[in-house]
């Protein structure tokens, strides 16, 4: 019986260490996925702009996002901004990187990023969120 209790305690300790690491790994994967999707949408918008006569972003279509993020476009004749907001009720809601924002100039930012995580990090940079 004592051996079983020891095994259960060891499994509990391992789970307490492994689960937060796994969760952070999955979140990093989802951040990478939305960054890639935003890059794809930026390229599609640039193709639309170069084919339009006269050149404009108005009328272009943008995908809605993915399971964890909703993409909201702001399109004008000469520029665009894509914002990916974490969907409520998903594991990315309340994520340290907040919203992903990209513009037609290629400027990337994270509005709503927080400066602290459960893993002890004290600051969040654009590089941390975008992976560049």
Beta strands, then each sheet from edge to edge (+ up, - down):
strand 1: 69-75
strand 2: 80-86
strand 3: 99-103
strand 4: 108-111
sheet 1: 1+ 2- 3+ 4-
end
